[in-house]
């Protein structure tokens, strides 16, 4: 699981950054996957590099190069893949990747057919930024394994239309990729907080995306 620009932890962590202060979203998804019989691994891509609290909105152009979601964070994903493959309680041939926002972009980059590592059987990206630093402008984007994207039409941080075009172009090139767009849903629509889920469109999008994600991984990775 690849977190977004706010990092892996709760905004109320108050300087304590460990498993006890993971954000509600990450705890909820980790619990969900565990209930399905999976091992869920949260990859902290910011904390070890000195930015455990993450970054606020509109900070994209000022974030350090060592956090690059296209060139660097996919390496974290493949480090996690190697770790999971070494565990005796993991089916090493059936491991999936999931990311949100900045981590969703990292997920897209990690799943590119041009990636030499490969190894994930399927991937899910929630409301990623799909420009991907123009890394695939000339070659085009195509995932090497099935990929699903979920995002709200009312996303206030990234462009749903840009992601829809990326998916359409990728499908035209033979990529097994689909996008679900939710009318009225915002960025971070699956955040379980009362503020987010108090918006009807977010709550409906969350229920649908969770159901789709669970069914997708069950089909591609195998269910309990």
C-alpha positions in Angstrom: 0.0 0.0 0.0 1.5 3.3 -1.2 0.3 6.4 0.7 -0.4 9.9 -0.7 1.3 13.3 -0.3 0.0 13.6 3.3 2.1 10.6 4.3 1.2 7.3 6.0 0.2 8.8 9.4 -2.6 10.6 11.0 -2.6 14.4 11.2 -2.9 13.9 14.9 0.3 11.8 15.2 1.9 14.6 17.2 5.4 13.5 16.4 4.9 9.8 17.0 5.1 8.0 13.6 4.6 4.3 13.9 1.9 1.6 13.3 -0.2 3.1 16.1 -0.6 6.4 14.4 -1.3 5.3 10.8 -4.1 7.3 9.2 -7.7 6.1 9.5 -7.8 5.4 5.7 -4.7 3.1 5.8 -5.9 1.3 8.9 -9.3 0.7 7.4 -7.9 -0.7 4.1 -5.2 -2.8 5.9 -8.0 -4.3 8.1 -10.1 -4.9 5.0 -7.4 -6.8 3.2 -6.5 -8.8 6.3 -10.1 -9.8 6.6 -10.0 -11.1 3.0 -7.0 -13.3 3.9 -4.2 -11.0 2.5 -1.1 -9.7 4.1 -1.3 -5.9 3.9 2.0 -4.0 4.0 2.0 -0.2 4.4 5.1 1.3 2.8 6.3 4.6 4.4 8.0 6.4 1.5 8.4 9.7 3.3 9.3 9.0 6.9 12.7 7.3 6.3 13.6 10.3 4.1 12.9 12.8 6.8 9.3 13.8 5.9 7.0 11.6 8.1 4.3 14.3 8.3 4.0 14.5 4.5 3.0 17.6 2.7 0.0 20.0 2.4 -2.0 20.7 -0.7 -0.4 22.9 -3.4 3.1 21.8 -2.4 3.8 19.7 -5.4 6.4 21.9 -7.1 8.4 22.3 -3.9 8.7 18.6 -2.8 12.2 17.1 -2.6 13.5 15.2 -5.7 14.1 12.1 -3.5 10.4 11.7 -3.2 9.7 11.6 -6.9 6.7 9.4 -7.5 7.7 8.3 -11.0 11.4 7.7 -10.6 11.9 6.9 -6.8 8.7 5.7 -5.1 8.3 2.8 -7.5 11.6 1.5 -6.2 10.0 1.4 -2.7 7.2 -0.7 -4.2 9.6 -3.2 -5.6 11.6 -3.3 -2.3 8.3 -4.1 -0.6 7.6 -6.8 -3.2 11.0 -8.4 -2.5 10.3 -8.3 1.2 6.9 -10.0 0.8 8.3 -12.6 -1.5 10.8 -13.6 1.2 8.0 -14.3 3.8 6.7 -17.8 4.3 3.1 -16.6 4.9 2.8 -14.9 1.5 2.0 -16.4 -1.8 4.9 -14.8 -3.7 3.3 -15.3 -7.1 0.2 -13.4 -6.2 1.0 -10.0 -4.9 -0.9 -6.8 -5.7 -0.1 -3.1 -5.4 -2.4 -0.3 -4.2 -1.8 3.5 -4.0 -3.6 6.7 -3.2 -3.0 10.1 -4.8 0.8 10.6 -5.0 1.1 6.9 -4.1 -1.5 6.2 -6.9 0.8 7.9 -9.3 3.7 5.8 -8.0 1.5 2.8 -8.5 0.9 3.7 -12.2 4.6 4.3 -12.7 5.5 1.0 -11.0 3.1 -0.9 -13.3 4.5 0.6 -16.5 5.3 -2.1 -19.1 8.7 -0.4 -19.5 9.5 -1.2 -15.9 12.3 -3.8 -15.8 11.3 -5.2 -12.4 7.6 -6.2 -12.9 6.3 -8.8 -10.5 3.0 -7.5 -9.3 -0.1 -9.5 -10.5 -2.5 -6.6 -10.4 -2.8 -3.0 -9.1 -5.3 -0.4 -7.9 -4.8 3.4 -8.0 -7.0 5.7 -6.2 -7.2 9.3 -7.6 -3.7 9.5 -9.0 -2.2 12.4 -10.8 -1.9 11.0 -14.3 0.6 13.4 -15.9 3.4 11.3 -14.4 5.9 14.0 -15.0 5.6 13.4 -18.8 7.6 10.3 -18.4 5.4 8.4 -20.9 4.6 11.3 -23.3 6.7 9.8 -26.1 6.3 6.1 -25.4 2.7 6.0 -24.2 1.6 4.3 -21.0 0.6 0.7 -20.8 0.6 -1.5 -17.6 2.2 -4.9 -17.7 -0.6 -6.4 -15.5 -4.3 -5.5 -14.9 -4.8 -2.1 -13.4 -7.9 -0.3 -12.1 -8.3 3.4 -11.3 -10.9 4.9 -9.0 -11.5 8.7 -8.7 -14.1 11.3 -8.2 -15.3 13.6 -11.0 -15.3 16.5 -8.5 -11.6 15.8 -7.5 -10.2 19.2 -6.5 -6.5 18.1 -6.5 -5.9 16.1 -9.7 -7.5 15.9 -13.1 -10.1 13.2 -13.7 -10.1 14.0 -17.5 -6.4 13.6 -17.7 -6.6 10.1 -16.1 -9.5 9.2 -18.3 -7.4 10.0 -21.4 -4.5 8.1 -20.0 -6.7 5.1 -19.5 -8.3 5.4 -23.0 -5.0 5.7 -24.7 -3.6 2.8 -22.7 -6.6 0.6 -23.6 -6.2 1.5 -27.3 -2.6 0.2 -27.0 -3.8 -3.1 -25.5 -3.5 -2.3 -21.8 -5.8 -4.1 -19.3 -6.8 -0.9 -17.5 -10.1 0.5 -16.5 -11.3 3.7 -14.7 -14.3 4.2 -12.5 -15.4 7.9 -12.3 -17.8 8.9 -9.5 -20.0 11.9 -10.0 -19.7 14.4 -7.1 -17.0 12.5 -5.3 -13.9 14.5 -4.2 -10.2 13.8 -3.8 -9.7 11.3 -0.9 -13.3 10.2 -1.1 -12.6 6.9 0.6 -11.3 8.6 3.8 -13.4 7.1 6.6 -13.6 10.4 8.5 -17.1 11.7 9.2 -16.3 14.9 7.2 -15.6 12.9 4.0 -18.2 10.2 4.4 -20.8 12.9 5.4 -20.8 13.8 1.7 -23.3 11.4 0.0 -21.3 11.2 -3.2 -18.2 10.2 -1.3 -19.9 7.6 0.7 -21.5 6.0 -2.4 -18.2 6.1 -4.2 -16.4 4.5 -1.3 -18.9 1.6 -1.1 -18.7 1.0 -4.8 -14.9 1.3 -5.0 -14.3 -1.0 -2.1 -16.6 -3.7 -3.6 -14.9 -3.4 -7.0 -11.4 -3.5 -5.4 -12.2 -6.5 -3.4 -13.7 -8.4 -6.3 -10.8 -7.3 -8.6 -8.1 -8.6 -6.3 -10.0 -11.8 -5.6 -10.1 -12.5 -9.3 -6.5 -11.5 -10.0 -4.7 -12.5 -6.8 -7.0 -15.3 -5.5 -9.4 -15.0 -2.5 -9.2 -16.8 0.9 
